[in-house]
Amino acid sequence: MTRLAWLSENADPEWFPELDQALREPEGLLAAGGDLSPRRLLAAYSRGIFPWYSDAQPILWWSPEPRMVLFPQQFKCARSLRKTIRQGSFETLIDKDFGNTISACAQPRRSGGGTWLNADMIAAYQRLHELGFAHSVETYRGSQLVGGIYGLHLGAVFFGESMFSRERDASKVALARLVRECESRAIRMIDCQVASPHLQSLGAREIPRSEFAEHLQDWVRLTPGRWG
């Protein structure tokens, strides 16, 4: 039986167990503990690991099998979404208001579900944004922020973290803009982490964790960049 690795805050922040050590139940749980420092987070994402936990838990680190990804050229922009974009009722901007975008992603969903984005997580991603690694794509109607998505850009990979929508199609419009931005920046893959019917309808698909890790070895670069 595989034992869950515990990460000490005083240990090397770049060390994580090998991905094949992740548990099968719960699927993908790899380690616990540590901190949310930029160095540890960048080390995690570059290896295909991300944090996900609630306030009542220690920091939990995950690498699910399989992995849901979206290759930009495979994005499915439905006819209705193309029509919405052409109508011009929404405007998309990049990194105009990262703070309010991630805060909106942290709000409870209309379905009544909670959120994993606590204050420490928000502060950690805000720091990565200040360092040039985390970015947001935002959808506006007039001056009102109505949708958006945020994540990390490392080389030729964008690690999508969360999205929100306050109006119909607002998050999809943001995703369409993200795809265009990825294509213009030669970003080869958008990490979507875990599968959902919504993401599958937009062209995302599951690949083996080993294949995902190989792509990261080829495409990840720890170089910050400005998007705005």
Summary of the structure (lengths in Angstrom):
residues: 228
radius of gyration: 17.1
end to end distance: 47.6
largest distance: 56.1
contacts: 690
relative contact order: 0.18
helix: 33%
strand: 26%
